[in-house]
Amino acid sequence: FMVTHNWANLFADLVAAVIAHALGWTSYVEVAALLRERSFGELRGSLESLGVLDNTYWICAFCVNQHKTICGGFADMNEPERD
């Protein structure tokens, strides 16, 4: 599965959305609550019982160096800002 994201969203919501998808849920809100409650065992058990714990997700935030591909590289921290 391929996952994209919005930089304005919380990372926890991205993780919750991936887990919710694997569980077949239509919303990530309940998963986000379980993550906040640190109910990792419950989530893992649910994923295992559905046989989806080993599903593969391609998440662009981890797979694409967006600084290089979009911005042309990382900023030079010694270079003054330009307008």
C-alpha positions as CSV (number, residue, x, y, z in Angstrom):
1,F,0.0,0.0,0.0
2,M,1.2,3.5,-0.8
3,V,0.7,6.3,1.8
4,T,1.1,10.0,1.4
5,H,0.8,12.6,4.1
6,N,0.3,16.3,4.8
7,W,3.2,18.0,6.6
8,A,0.6,19.9,8.7
9,N,-0.7,16.7,10.2
10,L,0.6,15.0,13.3
11,F,2.9,12.0,12.9
12,A,0.8,10.0,15.3
13,D,-2.2,10.5,13.0
14,L,-0.3,9.1,10.1
15,V,0.6,6.0,12.1
16,A,-3.0,5.7,13.3
17,A,-4.3,6.0,9.8
18,V,-2.0,3.2,8.6
19,I,-3.1,0.9,11.5
20,A,-6.7,1.7,10.9
21,H,-6.4,0.8,7.2
22,A,-4.7,-2.5,8.1
23,L,-7.6,-3.2,10.6
24,G,-10.2,-2.4,7.9
25,W,-11.5,0.6,9.8
26,T,-12.8,3.7,8.0
27,S,-11.5,6.2,10.6
28,Y,-8.2,6.5,12.4
29,V,-9.7,8.4,15.4
30,E,-10.1,5.3,17.6
31,V,-6.7,4.0,16.8
32,A,-5.2,7.5,17.6
33,A,-6.9,7.2,21.0
34,L,-5.5,3.8,21.6
35,L,-2.0,5.0,20.7
36,R,-2.4,7.9,23.1
37,E,-3.4,5.4,25.8
38,R,-0.3,3.3,24.9
39,S,-2.5,0.3,24.1
40,F,0.1,-1.2,21.9
41,G,-0.6,-4.8,22.9
42,E,-4.3,-4.4,22.1
43,L,-3.5,-2.9,18.6
44,R,-0.8,-5.6,17.9
45,G,-3.2,-8.4,19.0
46,S,-5.9,-7.0,16.6
47,L,-3.4,-6.8,13.7
48,E,-2.2,-10.4,14.5
49,S,-5.7,-11.8,14.7
50,L,-6.5,-10.4,11.3
51,G,-3.2,-11.7,9.8
52,V,-2.2,-8.2,8.7
53,L,0.7,-7.5,11.1
54,D,3.2,-8.1,8.3
55,N,1.5,-5.9,5.6
56,T,3.8,-3.6,3.9
57,Y,3.2,0.1,3.6
58,W,5.2,2.5,1.4
59,I,5.2,5.8,3.3
60,C,6.5,8.7,1.2
61,A,7.7,10.6,4.3
62,F,10.3,7.8,4.8
63,C,10.9,6.8,1.2
64,V,11.4,10.1,-0.7
65,N,14.0,12.7,0.1
66,Q,11.6,15.6,-0.5
67,H,14.3,18.2,0.3
68,K,16.3,16.9,-2.6
69,T,13.5,16.2,-5.0
70,I,11.3,19.2,-4.3
71,C,13.6,21.8,-2.8
72,G,16.8,20.9,-4.6
73,G,18.7,19.9,-1.5
74,F,19.1,20.8,2.1
75,A,19.6,24.4,3.0
76,D,23.1,25.7,3.7
77,M,22.8,26.7,7.4
78,N,25.7,29.2,6.9
79,E,24.1,31.0,4.0
80,P,21.9,34.0,4.8
81,E,18.2,33.8,4.0
82,R,17.0,35.3,0.8
83,D,13.6,36.9,0.1
